[in-house]
């Protein structure tokens, strides 16, 4: 019977996991008391945790870079009013499909769940672009998994959903898309600049392991990173996601990049 394989345990016996759990719980309580908005505190703090989780997906070889990303997210608290947690969680799962970081074979249940979440985002956000992103992930997964039949089926399903999604929920037209404010332009340009630097550093990594202790070829993590970077640009240009969600994605890119820059300055090299 197919099982869900895209989940990763946050084992509190592992020091970094325990640290992020303590930080997240502390943040929920502190922000809740300070603002008296417990729902907002829970959403913001969950975003803090997901920033850490996303950075761990993009930089699986270094625990510390995820904390840098989380702290950058925290530093932007003044303008992060709300975060679309569904989009962020969906992104985490898409990256796991590409890298196979859990060490388990992707199942039909995994992709069915992702497909359902994709449809939810299309309807909830009124934008068919999420179907195109899902389909792109399926194409990469299909090639990554030696043309697995499961991926082939969902790749075709993704194409059908893309046609439906774009027809019923059109992607923003260029005239609307490029009416970005200076904040969005800054996120796009600085994010892509930092992203290019990190991509060069990531290619030098060796010894990346999945959750079961098997080695992963660096190219697959790099491909997942390129997917994330492309998705980041597409979400800024082709959606109306709020500043909070875009800032979270930005924090992930700048966090892993700044950590690599610090390692390079300290003489540790790119890896």
Phi, psi and omega per residue, in radians:
X1 nan 2.275 -3.131
X2 -1.039 2.474 3.109
X3 -2.144 2.866 3.096
X4 -1.484 2.055 -3.033
X5 -1.922 0.031 -3.031
X6 -1.575 -0.035 3.108
X7 -1.404 2.565 3.075
X8 -2.211 2.274 -3.136
X9 -1.265 2.438 3.014
X10 -1.772 1.441 -3.045
X11 -1.233 1.985 -3.103
X12 -1.163 -0.186 3.092
X13 -1.309 -0.297 3.095
X14 -1.530 2.212 -2.957
X15 -0.953 -0.822 -3.103
X16 -1.150 -0.614 3.101
X17 -1.148 -0.755 3.116
X18 -1.094 -0.705 -3.133
X19 -1.087 -0.811 -3.105
X20 -1.205 -0.583 3.097
X21 -1.146 -0.771 3.120
X22 -1.111 -0.759 -3.140
X23 -1.100 -0.723 -3.122
X24 -1.158 -0.806 3.135
X25 -1.111 -0.727 3.111
X26 -1.084 -0.707 -3.134
X27 -1.148 -0.712 3.110
X28 -1.022 -0.848 -3.089
X29 -1.163 -0.851 -3.070
X30 -1.117 -0.818 -3.123
X31 -1.203 -0.606 3.114
X32 -1.093 -0.801 3.120
X33 -1.173 -0.646 -3.073
X34 -1.242 -0.717 -3.065
X35 -1.736 -0.305 -3.040
X36 1.048 0.422 3.097
X37 -2.108 1.562 -3.017
X38 -1.276 -0.573 3.069
X39 -1.126 -0.828 3.126
X40 -1.074 -0.652 3.119
X41 -1.132 -0.714 -3.136
X42 -1.146 -0.750 3.140
X43 -1.133 -0.826 -3.123
X44 -1.077 -0.759 -3.099
X45 -1.227 -0.613 3.052
X46 -1.139 -0.655 3.045
X47 -1.074 -0.680 3.081
X48 -1.037 -0.795 3.133
X49 -1.161 -0.730 -3.119
X50 -1.210 -0.501 3.021
X51 -1.064 -0.811 3.084
X52 -1.055 -0.780 -3.100
X53 -1.134 -0.725 3.119
X54 -1.109 -0.755 3.126
X55 -1.110 -0.610 3.096
X56 -1.147 -0.574 3.095
X57 -1.203 -0.655 -3.085
X58 -1.451 -0.442 -3.127
X59 -2.322 1.202 -3.049
X60 -1.197 -0.231 -3.091
X61 -1.481 -0.320 -3.066
X62 -2.241 2.020 3.120
X63 -1.161 -0.645 -2.966
X64 -1.184 -0.545 -3.075
X65 -1.093 -0.536 3.129
X66 -1.146 -0.610 3.118
X67 -1.244 -0.613 3.069
X68 -1.072 -0.788 3.121
X69 -1.068 -0.768 -3.131
X70 -1.102 -0.674 3.136
X71 -1.229 -0.590 3.059
X72 -1.137 -0.745 3.053
X73 -0.994 -0.786 -3.125
X74 -1.100 -0.624 -3.112
X75 -1.198 -0.305 -3.139
X76 -1.714 0.333 -3.039
X77 -1.032 -0.472 -3.072
X78 -1.098 -0.572 -3.107
X79 -1.996 0.055 3.050
X80 -1.553 1.579 -3.106
X81 -1.423 -0.716 -3.113
X82 -2.590 2.714 3.137
X83 -2.314 2.360 3.064
X84 -1.444 1.591 -3.052
X85 -1.124 -0.536 3.128
X86 -1.069 -0.766 3.133
X87 -1.133 -0.720 -3.116
X88 -1.171 -0.811 3.133
X89 -1.085 -0.726 3.091
X90 -1.016 -0.734 3.130
X91 -1.104 -0.750 3.111
X92 -1.001 -0.800 -3.111
X93 -1.171 -0.687 3.102
X94 -1.062 -0.717 3.128
X95 -1.139 -0.645 3.122
X96 -1.189 -0.566 3.071
X97 -1.100 -0.684 -3.084
X98 -1.314 -0.784 -3.060
X99 -1.471 -0.432 -3.009
X100 0.998 0.737 -3.081
X101 -1.155 -0.365 3.136
X102 -1.321 -0.272 3.139
X103 1.444 0.060 -3.108
X104 -1.971 2.666 3.123
X105 -1.223 2.308 3.117
X106 -1.138 2.320 -3.074
X107 -1.875 2.949 3.083
X108 -1.077 -0.593 3.128
X109 -1.123 -0.695 3.096
X110 -1.010 -0.889 -3.059
X111 -1.277 -0.525 3.064
X112 -1.149 -0.732 3.087
X113 -1.098 -0.734 3.106
X114 -1.144 -0.662 3.118
X115 -1.113 -0.753 3.109
X116 -1.080 -0.724 3.121
X117 -1.165 -0.621 3.102
X118 -1.099 -0.816 3.116
X119 -1.068 -0.712 3.106
X120 -1.029 -0.756 -3.135
X121 -1.201 -0.674 3.113
X122 -1.031 -0.848 -3.113
X123 -1.236 -0.725 -3.098
X124 -1.212 -0.641 -3.110
X125 -1.682 -0.188 -3.137
X126 1.099 0.691 -3.058
X127 -2.560 2.138 -3.106
X128 -1.339 -0.024 -3.076
X129 -1.134 -0.443 -3.133
X130 -1.156 -0.532 3.091
X131 -1.184 -0.670 3.115
X132 -1.147 -0.692 3.114
X133 -1.134 -0.752 3.101
X134 -1.055 -0.787 -3.128
X135 -1.096 -0.701 3.096
X136 -1.051 -0.724 3.110
X137 -1.123 -0.661 3.125
X138 -1.166 -0.673 3.101
X139 -1.096 -0.783 3.114
X140 -1.116 -0.767 3.124
X141 -1.091 -0.627 3.127
X142 -1.095 -0.781 3.117
X143 -1.267 -0.633 -3.132
X144 -1.169 -0.583 -3.041
X145 -1.761 0.550 3.100
X146 0.955 0.768 3.095
X147 1.015 0.867 3.100
X148 -1.053 2.394 -3.111
X149 -1.064 -0.654 -3.135
X150 -1.045 -0.782 3.120
X151 -1.159 -0.632 3.133
X152 -1.071 -0.757 3.126
X153 -1.079 -0.834 -3.080
X154 -1.313 -0.413 3.025
X155 -1.130 -0.756 3.110
X156 -1.196 -0.714 3.078
X157 -1.060 -0.721 3.132
X158 -1.057 -0.679 3.117
X159 -1.119 -0.734 3.112
X160 -1.106 -0.793 -3.140
X161 -1.143 -0.589 3.112
X162 -1.089 -0.782 3.121
X163 -1.080 -0.808 3.114
X164 -1.102 -0.788 -3.074
X165 -1.101 -0.740 -3.127
X166 -1.245 -0.621 3.136
X167 -1.188 -0.761 -3.070
X168 -1.577 -0.416 3.142
X169 -2.388 1.397 -3.013
X170 -0.989 2.526 3.012
X171 -1.201 2.603 3.139
X172 -0.986 2.358 3.119
X173 -1.304 2.739 -3.131
X174 -0.948 -0.613 -3.139
X175 -1.091 -0.603 3.106
X176 -1.468 -0.703 -3.054
X177 -1.002 -0.793 -3.006
X178 -1.490 0.140 3.016
X179 -1.517 0.921 -3.118
X180 -1.520 2.567 3.066
X181 -1.413 3.026 -3.075
X182 -1.094 -0.519 3.133
X183 -1.137 -0.781 3.120
X184 -1.136 -0.705 3.104
X185 -1.073 -0.736 3.120
X186 -1.095 -0.785 3.119
X187 -1.041 -0.738 -3.104
X188 -1.155 -0.919 -3.038
X189 -1.215 -0.828 -3.139
X190 -1.165 -0.702 3.127
X191 -1.070 -0.782 3.140
X192 -1.196 -0.616 3.105
X193 -1.141 -0.837 3.087
X194 -1.116 -0.645 -3.129
X195 -1.109 -0.679 3.116
X196 -1.117 -0.721 3.115
X197 -1.106 -0.820 -3.107
X198 -1.131 -0.644 3.135
X199 -1.024 -0.705 3.117
X200 -1.150 -0.672 3.131
X201 -1.210 -0.691 -3.086
X202 -1.087 -0.625 -3.106
X203 -1.101 -0.306 -3.122
X204 -1.551 -0.135 -3.080
X205 -1.152 2.489 3.080
X206 -2.379 2.583 3.055
X207 1.484 0.414 3.097
X208 -1.264 2.300 -3.127
X209 -2.092 2.632 3.042
X210 -1.492 -3.082 -3.057
X211 -1.181 -0.289 -3.141
X212 -1.731 0.077 3.072
X213 1.568 0.078 3.101
X214 -1.536 2.604 -3.116
X215 -1.362 2.486 3.092
X216 -1.938 2.369 3.065
X217 -1.144 2.337 -3.089
X218 -0.988 -0.562 -3.086
X219 -1.048 -0.545 -3.117
X220 -1.272 -0.650 3.059
X221 -1.177 -0.676 3.116
X222 -1.122 -0.738 3.107
X223 -1.082 -0.732 3.122
X224 -1.120 -0.593 3.109
X225 -1.194 -0.745 3.089
X226 -1.072 -0.671 3.076
X227 -1.061 -0.797 -3.136
X228 -1.087 -0.763 -3.103
X229 -1.136 -0.727 3.090
X230 -1.142 -0.718 3.112
X231 -1.097 -0.695 3.118
X232 -1.011 -0.824 -3.139
X233 -1.144 -0.739 -3.128
X234 -1.100 -0.720 -3.124
X235 -1.158 -0.625 3.106
X236 -1.228 -0.768 -3.040
X237 -1.383 -0.677 -2.955
X238 -1.924 0.194 3.104
X239 -2.382 3.032 3.073
X240 -2.002 0.625 3.063
X241 -1.003 2.546 -3.105
X242 -1.255 2.958 -3.121
X243 -1.061 -0.569 -3.094
X244 -1.094 -0.851 -3.117
X245 -1.168 -0.775 3.131
X246 -1.121 -0.628 3.108
X247 -1.148 -0.628 3.098
X248 -1.089 -0.844 3.119
X249 -1.076 -0.664 3.107
X250 -1.122 -0.732 -3.141
X251 -1.062 -0.629 3.124
X252 -1.117 -0.841 -3.116
X253 -1.114 -0.843 -3.098
X254 -1.203 -0.577 3.139
X255 -1.113 -0.888 -3.133
X256 -1.188 -0.541 3.125
X257 -1.235 -0.794 3.141
X258 -1.112 -0.648 3.117
X259 -1.114 -0.747 3.112
X260 -1.151 -0.655 3.085
X261 -1.087 -0.728 3.116
X262 -1.114 -0.723 3.117
X263 -1.119 -0.659 3.141
X264 -1.166 -0.737 3.122
X265 -1.133 -0.666 -3.140
X266 -1.344 -0.098 3.078
X267 1.564 0.283 3.120
X268 -1.473 -0.188 -3.092
X269 1.504 -3.059 -3.073
X270 -1.360 -0.415 -3.051
X271 -1.606 nan nan
